[in-house]
Amino acid sequence: MADCVPPYEAATLTLPGGRTVEIPVLRDAAGATFLDVRRLFPETGVCTFDPGFNSTASCESTITFIDGKNGRLLYRGYPIEDLAEHGDMVDCAHLLLRGALPTRAQRGAFIVEATHHRLVHENLIRFFHGFNHDAHPMAIMVGVVGALSAFYNDGMDIRDQAHRDKAAIRVFGKMTTLAAMAYKTAHGQPIVYPRDDLNFAENFLYMMFALPTRPYALDPVAARCLEVILMLHADHEQNASTSTVRIAGSSQANPFACIAAGVASLWGPAHGGANEAVLHMLEEIGSVENIPACVAKAKDKADPFRLMGFGHRLYKTTDPRAKLMRDMCHKLLGHLKIEDPLLDLAMELERVALSDEYFIKRKLYPNVDFYSGICFRAL
């Protein structure tokens, strides 16, 4: 943010001892108020204390806006509901990276550019051979994403916008390839190379589930479900992984090393690993018959058991992504007709929670992690 130049709106802070300090007041495009404390320590020796940045904005951004009070999520001003219904991952990535939805010509050029970067260096693939067959896919991802910095380092000037844009396109093009290779490695299966004739989500599914011994039939409903999941998780303001990447990047480190740090942050059950935690919770509950007892335990503050995938720290009404994921989840399960006791358990838990006054009063609705976890299980 630019430094405030008098005359400006200010708040008055009274310090211990009676000294008063004027704190510049800033307002964003949505009308929210911020106190600019950047000069507080240099001028007074007093620091603010805010663990978790609950009351602190670490940067100015025009990418994503969350209105938790009213349950809204905007990418560059567009409601996520509209993007998920009418767009795809190419539209979403172009919007986030370049600030606007693409024209037809820009879309075609972006697809060509991103597709060109799907392959990874053959020497990088050797990294996957060094992991145990039971390694967690995210552990593999931390290693191989960081290793990209060894392949794309020479001549990169992080201060050059064109270089940063190229690094972003490389990440967009290669991340699904690396993720699919990590999945295959964790399951002891041969790595499958990307196909340029498939779109973003179709190619991701193909690389994860195709086998060299038989043809792979792409399911358009499954592909669309995966695409919506990826779009809904594409950005979410200054969350843990985004903040981690920014902090690592502040030292002007290689972008891929910074992204690897973000992957490590994303792994945790309190962040990107929340949908995996939902599946672990369902496995712990075990059967539909155990739901009433587990719900009672979740209501007991003295009991350590918690229902994962319910409520959200930011959204005080409903998570706008959750409704989209719920509709997609039910559509996917109806389409696949999978017989899985865990999925039946999840649907019954959803029904119980949505009809229980305790959850309704506290707005503890199933969130996007609950439904995406179920979708990942079904896929």
GIDA-V515105 format. One record per backbone hydrogen bond with DSSP energy under -1.0 kcal/mol. CO is the residue of the C=O (numbers start at 1). NH is the residue of the N-H. If there is no record, write none. Layout:
CO NH
CO NH
//
This chain:
9 25
11 23
13 21
15 18
19 15
21 13
23 11
24 36
26 34
28 31
32 28
34 26
35 37
37 40
39 43
40 44
41 45
50 53
63 76
65 74
67 72
68 316
72 67
73 80
74 65
75 78
78 75
79 83
80 84
81 85
82 86
83 87
88 92
89 93
90 94
91 95
92 96
93 97
94 98
95 99
103 107
104 108
105 109
106 110
107 111
108 112
109 113
110 114
111 115
112 116
115 118
121 125
124 127
127 130
128 131
132 135
136 140
137 141
138 142
139 143
140 144
141 145
142 146
143 147
146 149
147 150
148 151
148 152
153 156
157 160
160 164
161 165
162 166
163 167
164 168
165 169
166 170
167 171
168 172
169 173
170 174
171 175
174 178
175 179
176 180
177 181
178 182
179 183
180 184
181 185
182 186
183 187
184 189
185 188
195 198
199 203
200 204
201 205
202 206
203 207
204 208
205 209
206 210
211 214
219 223
220 224
221 225
222 226
223 227
224 228
225 229
226 230
227 231
228 232
229 233
231 234
237 239
239 243
240 244
241 245
242 246
243 247
244 248
245 249
246 250
248 251
249 252
254 258
255 259
256 260
257 261
258 262
259 263
260 264
261 265
262 266
263 267
265 268
268 271
268 273
271 274
273 277
274 278
275 279
276 280
277 281
278 282
279 283
280 284
281 285
282 286
285 287
287 290
288 291
290 294
291 295
292 296
293 297
294 298
295 299
300 303
309 367
319 322
319 323
320 324
321 325
322 326
323 327
324 328
325 329
326 330
327 331
328 332
329 333
330 334
331 335
332 336
333 337
340 344
341 345
342 346
343 347
344 348
345 349
346 350
347 351
348 352
349 353
350 354
356 360
357 361
358 362
359 364
360 363
363 365
365 311
367 371
368 372
369 373
370 374
371 375
372 376
373 377
374 378
375 379
//
